Amino acid sequence: MGGRFGDGPVFPDDESAPTFSEEWHAKTLAVTLAVGALGQWNLDISRHSRERLAPKDYTRFSYYEKWMSALADLMVENGVVTVDELASGRSSGVSPLTEKRFRPETVASAIASGGPVDRDGPEPKYHIGQLVKTVRPAGNAIVQGGHTRLPAYSAGVQGKIIAVHGCHVFPDSNAHRLGENPQPLYSVSFNAIDLWGHAEHPMDEVILDLWEPYLVMPNG
């Protein structure tokens, strides 16, 4: 939604405010991590489930309402719960996923270890300092209408490589269970004026982490 007009200004959170403004926000995060640990989907599938919410819901839901609604969709789609179980809040029997549950004694170590997505893969085509341009349009080239991490507002804009991060799982395929397909990942710096047409300061820049299939040479 970045760059879309009509949504009003962005007001940064007060850094002194608590991490979770409401108790149910913390519970939503905990439940999302716990259910994700069942191994029925990956991080990119989870992100895509939020993108697939109905537009009228996506625009009116708060941040954690999006999380909870998308998680409910994922659980039903993947057979973790039935619609009736979700509606009643009660299980109709013992789940075959019981043994995969997130046990309390493993929570701290599991969260501390995270979920690294760096992988072995092809050598990077581009290098630090090189000018590149993002592909246009900014859609998924593998699955029509599918998940992508290339923001629409950056499509067809020239930027400069400022970091090379090696190869990482490619979201455009991983979100659709088509394999991890590791691709080189770069940090690309863009002049804010080139992205928005105006900026608070002429030296403002936007830095995006972008996979190699999103990039072409400036004259490409």
TATAWO-V526819 format. One record per residue. RES is the residue in one letter. PSI is psi as a letter, one per 20 degrees, with the letter a starting at -180 (none if undefined). Layout:
RES;PSI  RES;PSI
//
This chain:
M;i  G;p  G;i  R;p  F;q  G;i  D;i  G;r  P;r  V;p  F;o  P;q  D;q  D;o  E;h  S;i  A;q  P;q  T;g  F;p  S;h  E;q  E;h  W;h  H;g  A;h  K;h  T;g  L;g  A;g  V;g  T;g  L;g  A;g  V;h  G;h  A;i  L;i  G;k  Q;i  W;r  N;r  L;h  D;h  I;h  S;g  R;g  H;h  S;h  R;h  E;h  R;i  L;q  A;p  P;h  K;h  D;g  Y;g  T;h  R;i  F;q  S;r  Y;g  Y;h  E;h  K;g  W;g  M;g  S;g  A;h  L;g  A;g  D;g  L;g  M;g  V;g  E;h  N;j  G;j  V;h  V;r  T;r  V;g  D;g  E;g  L;g  A;h  S;h  G;j  R;q  S;q  S;i  G;a  V;p  S;q  P;i  L;j  T;g  E;i  K;j  R;q  F;o  R;q  P;h  E;i  T;i  V;g  A;g  S;h  A;g  I;h  A;h  S;h  G;b  G;m  P;p  V;j  D;q  R;r  D;q  G;a  P;q  E;q  P;p  K;h  Y;r  H;r  I;p  G;i  Q;q  L;p  V;r  K;q  T;q  V;q  R;p  P;r  A;l  G;r  N;p  A;i  I;g  V;o  Q;p  G;j  G;a  H;q  T;q  R;j  L;o  P;p  A;h  Y;i  S;j  A;p  G;j  V;q  Q;q  G;a  K;p  I;p  I;i  A;q  V;p  H;j  G;a  C;p  H;q  V;p  F;o  P;h  D;h  S;h  N;h  A;i  H;k  R;k  L;j  G;r  E;h  N;l  P;p  Q;q  P;q  L;p  Y;q  S;p  V;p  S;p  F;q  N;p  A;h  I;h  D;h  L;g  W;i  G;i  H;r  A;q  E;h  H;p  P;i  M;j  D;q  E;q  V;p  I;p  L;q  D;o  L;q  W;q  E;h  P;i  Y;i  L;q  V;r  M;q  P;h  N;j  G;none
//
